[in-house]
């Protein structure tokens, strides 16, 4: 499936299933996990075809279905039918340019959040993760396969995770917690990149490419900020307005995630302030470097001014000039010019202008 932007969807009817995103849609793989509190209450299966999903019957109290890759719209449509998802929910799942939000439907909550990561060059990459929380089931939809939830799945397999002892609401909390932890990791790496860049500027001066890296940092922090501010409001809404879906004990854990989201925002703002200071430092160092170059040019100009005066005087086209026919005139003039150059050079070096 080709990638599409919002403009490609202009004029389409509400509920139209059309993938909207910056990257091409990936092949769809569905991973289904069911579990309960007992050690043997666990089953995991994967399928890629509509027929496989159509014949599956739930066995245990909590069902978690994760789809990564949004290419197979028929499979997505089947999931919508099995769990009675509104067409607007399916539309928002395929529109990966959503801001983080939570929407309440008659029998489920629909949540969208951003999964942030950095590529090998330090550029920020964002992926939409859509979550549906219902009575006894959780659906998650990702644009591409990632290892973000690998630890959560492994804990469910071993039966050692607290998630096994709680309901679907605690699973959603765990997913949100993993995403928030991922953001801490991204911000730590951005902080390291920022510190390394600042040390490089102070130790070696400004170098080609540093301004581009500063602009890259600015864009990355802006992207993080756009995802984290709505995330804080989203979690606050889950605490305040959606208590029917979250038990009292899970509410306490959500409060912890809310605190972490506030810390993330504070960290982003701190890094943005540090970045502004680094940009000022860069321009100050550039200005200082330019001043040094201008000072050197000024010194050269001052040194050549008396030499130019001497050669200008003796270069005048007069027939009678003192010393013009003196046999030692040229040597004396060269000696005087060399002496003037030496004196001025020593003077400027003594004043640290050179």
C-alpha contacts under 8 A as a table, 3 or more apart, distances in Angstrom:
res1	aa1	res2	aa2	distance
1	X	24	X	6.33
1	X	25	X	5.53
1	X	26	X	7.66
1	X	71	X	5.84
2	X	24	X	5.16
2	X	25	X	6.54
3	X	19	X	6.96
3	X	20	X	6.47
3	X	21	X	5.82
3	X	22	X	6.23
3	X	23	X	5.47
3	X	24	X	4.34
3	X	25	X	6.38
4	X	7	X	7.95
4	X	8	X	6.09
4	X	19	X	6.39
4	X	20	X	4.74
4	X	21	X	5.66
4	X	22	X	7.03
4	X	24	X	8.00
5	X	8	X	5.60
5	X	9	X	7.35
5	X	20	X	5.24
5	X	21	X	5.82
5	X	22	X	6.95
6	X	9	X	5.40
6	X	10	X	6.76
6	X	20	X	6.28
7	X	10	X	5.27
9	X	12	X	5.59
9	X	18	X	7.33
9	X	20	X	7.91
12	X	16	X	6.48
13	X	16	X	5.75
14	X	88	X	6.87
14	X	91	X	7.92
15	X	87	X	4.76
15	X	88	X	4.80
15	X	89	X	7.89
15	X	90	X	7.17
15	X	91	X	5.31
16	X	87	X	7.67
16	X	91	X	6.16
17	X	73	X	7.51
17	X	90	X	6.90
17	X	91	X	5.29
17	X	94	X	6.83
18	X	91	X	7.08
18	X	94	X	6.29
18	X	95	X	7.34
19	X	25	X	7.30
19	X	70	X	7.43
19	X	94	X	4.68
19	X	95	X	5.74
19	X	96	X	7.59
20	X	94	X	6.16
20	X	95	X	4.59
20	X	96	X	5.83
20	X	97	X	7.02
21	X	24	X	7.34
21	X	25	X	7.98
21	X	95	X	6.60
21	X	96	X	5.32
21	X	97	X	6.28
25	X	69	X	6.16
25	X	70	X	5.48
25	X	71	X	5.17
25	X	143	X	6.93
26	X	68	X	7.72
26	X	69	X	4.31
26	X	70	X	5.91
26	X	71	X	5.55
26	X	143	X	6.85
26	X	144	X	6.15
27	X	68	X	7.83
27	X	69	X	5.03
27	X	70	X	6.55
27	X	71	X	5.13
27	X	72	X	6.71
28	X	48	X	6.33
28	X	67	X	6.47
28	X	68	X	5.68
28	X	69	X	4.22
28	X	70	X	5.58
28	X	71	X	5.68
28	X	72	X	5.59
29	X	46	X	7.08
29	X	47	X	6.25
29	X	48	X	5.05
29	X	67	X	5.66
29	X	68	X	5.69
29	X	69	X	6.56
30	X	46	X	5.49
30	X	47	X	5.34
30	X	48	X	6.02
30	X	65	X	6.80
30	X	66	X	5.65
30	X	67	X	4.45
30	X	68	X	6.76
31	X	44	X	7.26
31	X	45	X	5.93
31	X	46	X	4.47
31	X	47	X	6.77
31	X	65	X	5.77
31	X	66	X	5.17
31	X	67	X	6.42
32	X	44	X	5.61
32	X	45	X	5.29
32	X	46	X	6.05
32	X	63	X	7.25
32	X	64	X	5.80
32	X	65	X	4.43
32	X	66	X	6.37
33	X	42	X	7.30
33	X	43	X	5.76
33	X	44	X	4.47
33	X	45	X	6.67
33	X	63	X	5.89
33	X	64	X	5.08
33	X	65	X	6.31
34	X	41	X	7.66
34	X	42	X	5.56
34	X	43	X	5.29
34	X	44	X	6.52
34	X	58	X	7.55
34	X	59	X	7.14
34	X	60	X	5.71
34	X	61	X	7.33
34	X	62	X	5.59
34	X	63	X	4.44
34	X	64	X	6.15
35	X	41	X	5.07
35	X	42	X	4.27
35	X	43	X	6.54
35	X	60	X	5.45
35	X	61	X	6.44
35	X	62	X	5.53
35	X	63	X	6.75
35	X	156	X	7.76
35	X	164	X	6.64
36	X	39	X	7.89
36	X	41	X	4.83
36	X	42	X	6.58
36	X	60	X	5.78
36	X	61	X	5.60
36	X	62	X	6.39
36	X	164	X	5.87
36	X	165	X	7.03
37	X	41	X	6.63
37	X	164	X	5.17
37	X	165	X	4.75
37	X	166	X	7.45
38	X	41	X	5.24
39	X	42	X	7.45
39	X	159	X	6.07
41	X	60	X	6.60
42	X	60	X	7.46
42	X	156	X	7.97
42	X	157	X	7.20
47	X	52	X	6.09
47	X	53	X	6.85
48	X	52	X	7.37
48	X	75	X	7.83
49	X	52	X	5.50
49	X	53	X	6.80
49	X	75	X	6.84
50	X	53	X	5.30
50	X	54	X	6.12
50	X	74	X	6.82
50	X	75	X	5.15
50	X	78	X	6.93
51	X	54	X	5.03
51	X	55	X	6.61
52	X	55	X	5.84
52	X	56	X	6.77
53	X	56	X	5.48
53	X	75	X	7.85
53	X	78	X	7.78
54	X	78	X	7.44
58	X	63	X	7.42
60	X	63	X	7.12
61	X	136	X	6.12
61	X	167	X	7.89
62	X	136	X	4.83
62	X	137	X	5.54
62	X	138	X	7.87
62	X	167	X	6.45
62	X	168	X	5.96
63	X	136	X	6.37
63	X	137	X	4.60
63	X	138	X	6.23
63	X	168	X	7.68
64	X	137	X	5.85
64	X	138	X	4.80
64	X	139	X	5.83
64	X	140	X	7.73
65	X	137	X	7.92
65	X	138	X	6.40
65	X	139	X	4.88
65	X	140	X	6.35
66	X	139	X	5.82
66	X	140	X	4.66
66	X	141	X	5.84
66	X	142	X	7.72
67	X	70	X	7.67
67	X	139	X	7.94
67	X	140	X	6.26
67	X	141	X	4.84
67	X	142	X	6.19
68	X	141	X	5.76
68	X	142	X	4.44
68	X	143	X	5.59
68	X	144	X	5.16
68	X	145	X	5.51
69	X	72	X	7.78
69	X	141	X	7.78
69	X	142	X	6.15
69	X	143	X	4.80
69	X	144	X	4.95
69	X	145	X	7.10
70	X	73	X	6.79
70	X	76	X	7.77
70	X	94	X	6.91
70	X	141	X	7.98
70	X	142	X	7.56
70	X	143	X	6.09
72	X	75	X	5.51
72	X	76	X	6.53
73	X	76	X	4.86
73	X	77	X	5.98
74	X	77	X	4.97
74	X	78	X	6.23
75	X	78	X	4.98
75	X	79	X	6.33
76	X	79	X	5.12
76	X	80	X	6.28
76	X	90	X	7.63
77	X	80	X	4.98
77	X	81	X	6.30
77	X	90	X	7.70
78	X	81	X	5.07
78	X	82	X	6.16
79	X	82	X	5.16
79	X	83	X	6.15
79	X	85	X	7.90
80	X	83	X	5.47
80	X	84	X	5.49
80	X	85	X	4.63
80	X	86	X	7.30
80	X	87	X	7.83
80	X	90	X	7.01
81	X	84	X	4.97
81	X	85	X	6.53
85	X	89	X	6.37
85	X	90	X	7.07
86	X	89	X	5.24
86	X	90	X	6.76
87	X	90	X	5.15
87	X	91	X	6.18
88	X	91	X	4.90
88	X	92	X	6.14
89	X	92	X	5.13
89	X	93	X	6.23
89	X	110	X	7.22
90	X	93	X	5.06
90	X	94	X	6.50
91	X	94	X	5.37
91	X	95	X	6.24
92	X	95	X	4.87
92	X	96	X	7.25
92	X	98	X	7.22
93	X	96	X	6.59
93	X	130	X	6.10
93	X	141	X	7.15
95	X	98	X	6.49
96	X	127	X	7.45
96	X	128	X	5.50
96	X	143	X	7.87
97	X	128	X	7.37
98	X	112	X	7.26
98	X	128	X	7.50
99	X	112	X	7.19
99	X	113	X	7.17
99	X	114	X	7.81
99	X	227	X	6.97
99	X	230	X	7.16
100	X	111	X	7.30
100	X	112	X	4.92
100	X	113	X	4.48
100	X	114	X	6.61
100	X	227	X	6.62
100	X	230	X	5.52
100	X	231	X	5.77
100	X	234	X	7.01
101	X	111	X	5.74
101	X	112	X	5.42
101	X	113	X	6.95
101	X	230	X	6.82
101	X	231	X	7.28
101	X	234	X	5.66
102	X	109	X	6.93
102	X	110	X	5.61
102	X	111	X	4.43
102	X	112	X	6.61
102	X	234	X	6.05
102	X	237	X	7.71
102	X	238	X	7.87
103	X	109	X	5.84
103	X	110	X	5.10
103	X	111	X	6.48
104	X	108	X	6.42
104	X	109	X	4.71
104	X	110	X	6.34
105	X	108	X	5.32
105	X	109	X	5.91
105	X	110	X	7.45
107	X	134	X	6.31
107	X	135	X	7.57
108	X	132	X	6.62
108	X	133	X	5.46
108	X	134	X	4.39
108	X	135	X	7.32
109	X	132	X	5.61
109	X	133	X	5.12
109	X	134	X	6.56
110	X	130	X	7.37
110	X	131	X	5.87
110	X	132	X	4.69
110	X	133	X	6.64
111	X	130	X	5.75
111	X	131	X	4.92
111	X	132	X	6.25
112	X	128	X	6.81
112	X	129	X	5.77
112	X	130	X	4.42
112	X	131	X	6.13
113	X	128	X	5.94
113	X	129	X	5.38
113	X	130	X	6.49
113	X	227	X	7.55
113	X	231	X	6.89
114	X	126	X	6.28
114	X	127	X	5.61
114	X	128	X	4.77
114	X	129	X	5.96
114	X	179	X	8.00
114	X	227	X	6.09
115	X	126	X	5.66
115	X	127	X	4.98
115	X	128	X	6.08
115	X	129	X	6.55
115	X	179	X	6.27
115	X	182	X	7.69
115	X	183	X	7.74
116	X	124	X	6.91
116	X	125	X	5.79
116	X	126	X	4.71
116	X	127	X	6.48
116	X	182	X	7.18
116	X	183	X	6.29
116	X	186	X	7.13
116	X	224	X	7.50
117	X	124	X	5.87
117	X	125	X	5.24
117	X	126	X	6.52
117	X	182	X	7.72
117	X	183	X	7.73
117	X	186	X	6.09
118	X	121	X	7.55
118	X	122	X	5.23
118	X	123	X	5.33
118	X	124	X	4.67
118	X	125	X	5.75
118	X	186	X	6.73
119	X	122	X	5.31
119	X	123	X	5.49
119	X	124	X	6.69
119	X	125	X	6.97
120	X	123	X	7.50
122	X	190	X	7.61
122	X	193	X	7.99
123	X	216	X	6.81
123	X	217	X	7.79
123	X	220	X	6.53
124	X	219	X	7.96
124	X	220	X	5.11
124	X	223	X	7.35
127	X	142	X	7.44
127	X	143	X	6.48
128	X	142	X	6.43
128	X	143	X	6.65
129	X	140	X	6.84
129	X	141	X	5.67
129	X	142	X	5.01
129	X	143	X	7.34
130	X	139	X	7.96
130	X	140	X	5.52
130	X	141	X	5.02
130	X	142	X	6.79
131	X	138	X	7.01
131	X	139	X	5.59
131	X	140	X	4.55
131	X	141	X	6.59
131	X	172	X	7.86
132	X	138	X	5.56
132	X	139	X	4.89
132	X	140	X	6.45
133	X	137	X	6.21
133	X	138	X	4.79
133	X	139	X	6.69
133	X	168	X	7.17
133	X	169	X	7.17
133	X	172	X	7.23
133	X	245	X	7.90
134	X	137	X	5.23
134	X	138	X	6.30
134	X	168	X	7.65
134	X	245	X	7.68
135	X	168	X	7.33
135	X	245	X	7.81
136	X	167	X	6.83
136	X	168	X	5.48
137	X	168	X	5.87
138	X	168	X	6.24
138	X	171	X	7.68
138	X	172	X	7.23
142	X	145	X	7.05
146	X	149	X	7.57
147	X	150	X	5.08
147	X	151	X	7.99
148	X	151	X	7.42
148	X	178	X	6.95
148	X	179	X	7.47
148	X	182	X	7.64
149	X	152	X	5.15
149	X	153	X	6.29
149	X	175	X	7.30
149	X	178	X	7.13
150	X	153	X	5.20
150	X	154	X	6.16
151	X	154	X	5.06
151	X	155	X	6.18
152	X	155	X	5.21
152	X	156	X	6.42
152	X	161	X	7.86
152	X	174	X	7.79
153	X	156	X	5.09
153	X	157	X	6.27
154	X	157	X	5.03
154	X	158	X	6.29
155	X	158	X	5.28
155	X	159	X	6.09
155	X	160	X	5.69
155	X	161	X	4.88
156	X	159	X	5.11
156	X	160	X	6.80
156	X	161	X	5.78
156	X	163	X	7.11
156	X	164	X	6.41
158	X	161	X	7.55
159	X	164	X	6.53
160	X	164	X	7.65
161	X	164	X	5.86
161	X	165	X	7.87
162	X	165	X	5.51
162	X	166	X	6.89
163	X	166	X	5.34
163	X	167	X	7.28
163	X	170	X	6.28
163	X	171	X	5.98
163	X	174	X	7.72
164	X	167	X	7.68
166	X	169	X	7.79
166	X	170	X	6.02
166	X	171	X	7.82
167	X	170	X	5.66
167	X	171	X	6.84
168	X	171	X	5.03
168	X	172	X	6.48
169	X	172	X	5.21
169	X	173	X	6.39
169	X	245	X	6.55
169	X	246	X	5.42
169	X	247	X	7.34
169	X	250	X	7.00
170	X	173	X	4.92
170	X	174	X	6.16
170	X	246	X	7.72
170	X	250	X	5.88
171	X	174	X	4.98
171	X	175	X	6.26
172	X	175	X	5.05
172	X	176	X	6.24
173	X	176	X	5.16
173	X	177	X	6.05
173	X	250	X	7.31
173	X	253	X	7.17
173	X	254	X	6.39
174	X	177	X	4.96
174	X	178	X	6.19
175	X	178	X	5.16
175	X	179	X	6.39
176	X	179	X	5.12
176	X	180	X	6.22
176	X	257	X	7.55
177	X	180	X	5.10
177	X	181	X	6.12
177	X	257	X	6.13
178	X	181	X	5.08
178	X	182	X	6.17
179	X	182	X	5.02
179	X	183	X	6.43
180	X	183	X	5.05
180	X	184	X	6.53
180	X	257	X	7.41
180	X	260	X	7.20
180	X	261	X	6.91
181	X	184	X	5.10
181	X	185	X	6.52
182	X	185	X	5.14
182	X	186	X	6.37
183	X	186	X	5.00
183	X	187	X	6.16
183	X	264	X	7.49
184	X	187	X	5.18
184	X	188	X	6.11
184	X	264	X	6.78
185	X	188	X	5.12
185	X	189	X	6.34
186	X	189	X	5.23
186	X	190	X	6.24
187	X	190	X	4.91
187	X	191	X	6.01
187	X	267	X	7.53
187	X	268	X	7.36
188	X	191	X	5.00
188	X	192	X	6.27
189	X	192	X	5.01
189	X	193	X	6.22
190	X	193	X	5.05
190	X	194	X	6.11
190	X	217	X	7.47
191	X	194	X	5.00
191	X	195	X	6.17
191	X	271	X	6.85
192	X	195	X	5.11
192	X	196	X	6.11
193	X	196	X	5.20
193	X	197	X	6.14
194	X	197	X	5.18
194	X	198	X	6.23
194	X	217	X	7.71
194	X	275	X	7.30
195	X	198	X	5.13
195	X	199	X	6.18
196	X	199	X	5.17
196	X	200	X	6.10
197	X	200	X	5.06
197	X	201	X	6.28
197	X	210	X	7.58
198	X	201	X	5.18
198	X	202	X	6.27
198	X	278	X	6.47
199	X	202	X	5.20
199	X	203	X	5.96
200	X	203	X	5.29
200	X	204	X	5.64
200	X	205	X	6.97
200	X	206	X	7.95
201	X	204	X	5.54
201	X	205	X	4.55
201	X	206	X	5.26
201	X	207	X	7.50
201	X	282	X	7.17
202	X	205	X	5.61
204	X	207	X	7.76
205	X	285	X	6.78
206	X	210	X	6.94
206	X	282	X	6.58
206	X	285	X	6.59
206	X	286	X	6.63
207	X	210	X	5.90
208	X	211	X	7.52
209	X	212	X	5.21
209	X	213	X	6.34
210	X	213	X	5.03
210	X	214	X	6.21
211	X	214	X	4.99
211	X	215	X	6.26
211	X	279	X	7.89
211	X	282	X	7.69
212	X	215	X	5.10
212	X	216	X	6.15
213	X	216	X	4.87
213	X	217	X	6.17
214	X	217	X	5.05
214	X	218	X	6.26
214	X	275	X	7.35
214	X	279	X	7.09
215	X	218	X	4.95
215	X	219	X	6.31
216	X	219	X	5.23
216	X	220	X	6.25
217	X	220	X	5.06
217	X	221	X	6.17
217	X	275	X	7.75
218	X	221	X	5.25
218	X	222	X	6.15
218	X	272	X	7.30
218	X	275	X	7.27
219	X	222	X	5.04
219	X	223	X	6.18
220	X	223	X	5.12
220	X	224	X	6.29
221	X	224	X	5.00
221	X	225	X	6.04
221	X	268	X	6.53
221	X	271	X	7.74
221	X	272	X	6.85
222	X	225	X	5.02
222	X	226	X	6.19
223	X	226	X	5.20
223	X	227	X	6.48
224	X	227	X	5.25
224	X	228	X	6.07
224	X	268	X	7.38
225	X	228	X	5.17
225	X	229	X	6.11
225	X	265	X	6.96
225	X	268	X	6.65
226	X	229	X	6.12
226	X	230	X	7.22
227	X	230	X	6.10
227	X	231	X	6.39
228	X	231	X	4.85
228	X	232	X	6.31
228	X	261	X	6.95
228	X	264	X	7.28
228	X	265	X	6.35
229	X	232	X	5.44
229	X	233	X	6.81
229	X	265	X	6.87
230	X	233	X	5.13
230	X	234	X	6.02
231	X	234	X	4.88
231	X	235	X	6.26
231	X	261	X	7.14
232	X	235	X	5.40
232	X	236	X	6.22
232	X	258	X	6.22
232	X	261	X	5.58
232	X	262	X	6.70
233	X	236	X	4.99
233	X	237	X	6.09
234	X	237	X	5.11
234	X	238	X	6.39
235	X	238	X	5.02
235	X	239	X	6.34
235	X	254	X	7.05
235	X	257	X	7.54
235	X	258	X	5.92
236	X	239	X	5.13
236	X	240	X	6.06
236	X	258	X	6.70
237	X	240	X	5.06
237	X	241	X	5.45
237	X	242	X	6.88
238	X	241	X	5.78
238	X	242	X	4.93
238	X	243	X	7.08
238	X	254	X	7.99
239	X	242	X	6.29
239	X	243	X	6.52
239	X	251	X	6.15
239	X	254	X	6.78
239	X	255	X	7.26
240	X	243	X	6.85
242	X	245	X	5.84
242	X	246	X	6.85
243	X	246	X	5.05
243	X	247	X	6.81
243	X	248	X	7.86
243	X	251	X	7.85
244	X	247	X	7.40
246	X	250	X	5.94
246	X	251	X	6.24
247	X	250	X	5.26
247	X	251	X	6.24
248	X	251	X	5.01
248	X	252	X	6.76
249	X	252	X	5.36
249	X	253	X	6.94
250	X	253	X	5.09
250	X	254	X	6.24
251	X	254	X	4.93
251	X	255	X	6.25
252	X	255	X	5.12
252	X	256	X	6.71
253	X	256	X	5.11
253	X	257	X	6.56
254	X	257	X	4.98
254	X	258	X	6.16
255	X	258	X	4.96
255	X	259	X	6.32
256	X	259	X	5.10
256	X	260	X	6.34
257	X	260	X	4.99
257	X	261	X	6.20
258	X	261	X	5.04
258	X	262	X	6.39
259	X	262	X	5.15
259	X	263	X	6.36
260	X	263	X	4.95
260	X	264	X	6.20
261	X	264	X	4.98
261	X	265	X	6.35
262	X	265	X	5.18
262	X	266	X	6.27
263	X	266	X	5.05
263	X	267	X	6.08
264	X	267	X	5.01
264	X	268	X	6.18
265	X	268	X	5.07
265	X	269	X	6.24
266	X	269	X	5.13
266	X	270	X	6.13
267	X	270	X	5.02
267	X	271	X	6.15
268	X	271	X	5.12
268	X	272	X	6.11
269	X	272	X	5.00
269	X	273	X	6.21
270	X	273	X	5.16
270	X	274	X	6.20
271	X	274	X	4.92
271	X	275	X	5.97
272	X	275	X	4.93
272	X	276	X	6.21
273	X	276	X	5.10
273	X	277	X	6.36
274	X	277	X	5.03
274	X	278	X	6.21
275	X	278	X	4.92
275	X	279	X	6.17
276	X	279	X	5.12
276	X	280	X	6.32
277	X	280	X	5.04
277	X	281	X	6.12
278	X	281	X	4.81
278	X	282	X	6.03
279	X	282	X	4.99
279	X	283	X	6.29
280	X	283	X	5.23
280	X	284	X	6.03
281	X	284	X	4.98
281	X	285	X	6.03
282	X	285	X	5.20
282	X	286	X	6.12
283	X	286	X	4.94
283	X	287	X	6.03
284	X	287	X	4.99
284	X	288	X	6.05
285	X	288	X	4.90
285	X	289	X	6.04
286	X	289	X	5.07
286	X	290	X	6.19
287	X	290	X	5.03
287	X	291	X	6.12
288	X	291	X	4.99
288	X	292	X	6.26
289	X	292	X	5.15
289	X	293	X	6.38
290	X	293	X	5.10
290	X	294	X	6.14
291	X	294	X	5.01
291	X	295	X	6.03
292	X	295	X	5.05
292	X	296	X	6.27
293	X	296	X	5.17
293	X	297	X	6.30
294	X	297	X	5.05
294	X	298	X	6.08
295	X	298	X	4.90
295	X	299	X	6.16
295	X	353	X	6.92
296	X	299	X	5.09
296	X	300	X	6.28
296	X	353	X	7.19
296	X	354	X	6.44
297	X	300	X	5.12
297	X	301	X	6.16
298	X	301	X	5.02
298	X	302	X	6.16
299	X	302	X	5.12
299	X	303	X	6.14
299	X	348	X	7.47
299	X	353	X	7.51
299	X	354	X	7.74
300	X	303	X	5.15
300	X	304	X	6.28
301	X	304	X	5.27
301	X	305	X	6.18
302	X	305	X	5.19
302	X	306	X	7.65
303	X	306	X	6.75
303	X	307	X	7.32
303	X	340	X	7.95
303	X	341	X	6.07
303	X	344	X	6.33
303	X	345	X	7.47
304	X	307	X	5.02
304	X	308	X	5.87
304	X	341	X	7.88
305	X	308	X	5.12
305	X	309	X	6.21
306	X	309	X	4.86
306	X	310	X	6.18
306	X	337	X	8.00
306	X	340	X	7.75
307	X	310	X	5.20
307	X	311	X	6.24
307	X	337	X	6.01
307	X	340	X	7.97
308	X	311	X	5.24
308	X	312	X	5.83
309	X	312	X	5.01
309	X	313	X	6.17
310	X	313	X	5.27
310	X	314	X	6.35
311	X	314	X	5.31
311	X	315	X	5.72
312	X	315	X	5.01
312	X	316	X	6.50
313	X	316	X	5.64
314	X	324	X	7.82
318	X	321	X	6.53
320	X	324	X	7.53
321	X	324	X	5.43
322	X	325	X	7.87
323	X	326	X	4.92
323	X	329	X	6.15
324	X	329	X	6.80
325	X	329	X	7.27
326	X	329	X	5.06
327	X	330	X	7.54
328	X	331	X	5.48
328	X	332	X	6.06
329	X	332	X	5.18
329	X	333	X	6.10
330	X	333	X	5.14
330	X	334	X	6.24
331	X	334	X	5.15
331	X	335	X	6.07
332	X	335	X	5.03
332	X	336	X	6.09
333	X	336	X	5.10
333	X	337	X	6.17
334	X	337	X	5.09
334	X	338	X	6.09
335	X	338	X	5.10
335	X	339	X	6.07
336	X	339	X	5.05
336	X	340	X	6.16
337	X	340	X	5.14
337	X	341	X	6.16
338	X	341	X	5.10
338	X	342	X	6.14
339	X	342	X	5.12
339	X	343	X	6.15
340	X	343	X	5.23
340	X	344	X	6.15
341	X	344	X	5.32
341	X	345	X	6.02
342	X	345	X	5.13
342	X	346	X	6.14
343	X	346	X	5.27
343	X	347	X	6.11
344	X	347	X	4.98
344	X	348	X	6.18
345	X	348	X	5.29
345	X	349	X	6.12
346	X	349	X	5.09
346	X	350	X	6.03
347	X	350	X	5.17
347	X	351	X	6.46
348	X	351	X	5.08
348	X	352	X	6.16
348	X	353	X	5.21
348	X	354	X	6.23
349	X	352	X	4.77
349	X	353	X	5.70
349	X	354	X	5.22
350	X	353	X	7.68
